[in-house]
Amino acid sequence: MKFDSFDASDLSASDAYSLLTNLVVPRPIAWVSTRDVHGKSNVAPFSYFNALCSDPPMVSLSIVDRMNEHGESQSKDTLRNIRHGNVFCVNICEEGDLEKVDRSASPLAEDLSEFRQFDIAEGECTTIECPCVSTARARLECRLVEVRRYGREHVCNLVVGDVLTIHVASELVRRDRANRIDGAQLNLLGRAGSGNYYTKGRFIRSQPER
Ligand SMILES: Cc1cc2nc3c(=O)[nH]c(=O)nc-3n(C[C@H](O)[C@H](O)[C@H](O)COP(=O)(O)O)c2cc1C
C-alpha cells in the first residue's frame, strides 16, 4: 500500500485537527450543561470526550481555548463554569437532538443561555448544583477532579471528572439484569470529522447472539 505520511512537527494546528477528527471517528458527544457565577445556565457539545475509568466511574473532556479578537487565548464558558462550580453534567444526546446539539455550539452573547435561545428543555440535576437537559434519556452528574493543560498555541484543557450519579430512563433498564441497560435502544448521536458531520450509533455484533 502506498501512504502519504504527515510528520506531526510540520503540521499546522488546523491540518492536524482535520486529520485527527476524520480518523478518530465516530466520537461520542457529551452535551455538557453547567451554570455560571451569575446563575446563568449553559449547554454545549464536546466530542473530544470519553469514559476514562469504571472503578470509580470517571469521564474526560478536552476543551480547547478560543482566541479572542486580540489573538489572546480565552477559556470557553463551559470550562470557566466547571472551574467555578466544580461540577458538570454530561447529557447523552440522541438523533432527535441533532439540530439543537449543533446549534448549541454557537457562541452567544454573554446574557443569553443556549437553553432559552434554542428551546432546549432545562431541568436540574439531583446530586450536583447544575442544570441538565431534562429530555435526555440518560445523563452523568459529574464532579471535577482536575484540569490539565496540553498543547502549544491552541491550548487544550483536559477536564477529568468523577461521575457521581448516572440517571437512565427506566425504559432502557433491563428488568432481567439489574443495573444493565440496553444501549441498543438509544438512538445515539456521534460526531464524524468536523464541520456539521455526525454519525448514528448503531450496535452491531461480532457474532450471532449465543
Ligand atoms: C458536535 C460538536 C462537538 C464539539 N466538540 C468540541 C470539543 O471536543 N472541544 C471543544 O473545545 N469544542 C468542541 N466543539 C465546539 C464547542 O461546542 C463550541 O466552541 C461552543 O461554543 C462552546 O460553548 P461554551 O463557550 O458555551 O463553552 C464542538 C462542537 C460541535 C458542534
The ligand as an SDF file (V2000), in Angstrom:
LIG
                    3D

 31 33  0  0  0  0  0  0  0  0999 V2000
  -20.5910   18.1570   17.7310 C   0  0  0  0  0  0  0  0  0  0  0  0
  -19.6020   19.1510   18.2630 C   0  0  0  0  0  0  0  0  0  0  0  0
  -18.5400   18.7240   19.0280 C   0  0  0  0  0  0  0  0  0  0  0  0
  -17.6330   19.6450   19.5700 C   0  0  0  0  0  0  0  0  0  0  0  0
  -16.5820   19.1820   20.3160 N   0  0  0  0  0  0  0  0  0  0  0  0
  -15.7370   20.0580   20.9090 C   0  0  0  0  0  0  0  0  0  0  0  0
  -14.6730   19.5850   21.7380 C   0  0  0  0  0  0  0  0  0  0  0  0
  -14.4860   18.3780   21.9600 O   0  0  0  0  0  0  0  0  0  0  0  0
  -13.8690   20.5120   22.3370 N   0  0  0  0  0  0  0  0  0  0  0  0
  -14.0510   21.8630   22.1470 C   0  0  0  0  0  0  0  0  0  0  0  0
  -13.3050   22.6490   22.7220 O   0  0  0  0  0  0  0  0  0  0  0  0
  -15.0550   22.3230   21.3650 N   0  0  0  0  0  0  0  0  0  0  0  0
  -15.9000   21.4690   20.7630 C   0  0  0  0  0  0  0  0  0  0  0  0
  -16.9400   21.9250   19.9840 N   0  0  0  0  0  0  0  0  0  0  0  0
  -17.1650   23.3870   19.8890 C   0  0  0  0  0  0  0  0  0  0  0  0
  -17.9130   23.9070   21.1250 C   0  0  0  0  0  0  0  0  0  0  0  0
  -19.1740   23.2640   21.2800 O   0  0  0  0  0  0  0  0  0  0  0  0
  -18.1430   25.4270   20.9570 C   0  0  0  0  0  0  0  0  0  0  0  0
  -16.8990   26.0860   20.9830 O   0  0  0  0  0  0  0  0  0  0  0  0
  -19.0970   26.0490   21.9740 C   0  0  0  0  0  0  0  0  0  0  0  0
  -19.3680   27.3730   21.6060 O   0  0  0  0  0  0  0  0  0  0  0  0
  -18.5210   26.0640   23.3740 C   0  0  0  0  0  0  0  0  0  0  0  0
  -19.5110   26.6620   24.1810 O   0  0  0  0  0  0  0  0  0  0  0  0
  -19.2200   27.4440   25.5190 P   0  0  0  0  0  0  0  0  0  0  0  0
  -18.3910   28.6600   25.1970 O   0  0  0  0  0  0  0  0  0  0  0  0
  -20.5990   27.7750   25.9890 O   0  0  0  0  0  0  0  0  0  0  0  0
  -18.4940   26.5220   26.4240 O   0  0  0  0  0  0  0  0  0  0  0  0
  -17.8040   21.0360   19.3490 C   0  0  0  0  0  0  0  0  0  0  0  0
  -18.8770   21.4630   18.5420 C   0  0  0  0  0  0  0  0  0  0  0  0
  -19.7520   20.5400   17.9930 C   0  0  0  0  0  0  0  0  0  0  0  0
  -20.8790   21.0300   17.1140 C   0  0  0  0  0  0  0  0  0  0  0  0
  1  2  1  0
  2  3  1  0
  2 30  2  0
  3  4  2  0
  4  5  1  0
  4 28  1  0
  5  6  2  0
  6  7  1  0
  6 13  1  0
  7  8  2  0
  7  9  1  0
  9 10  1  0
 10 11  2  0
 10 12  1  0
 12 13  2  0
 13 14  1  0
 14 15  1  0
 14 28  1  0
 15 16  1  0
 16 17  1  0
 16 18  1  0
 18 19  1  0
 18 20  1  0
 20 21  1  0
 20 22  1  0
 22 23  1  0
 23 24  1  0
 24 25  2  0
 24 26  1  0
 24 27  1  0
 28 29  2  0
 29 30  1  0
 30 31  1  0
M  END
$$$$
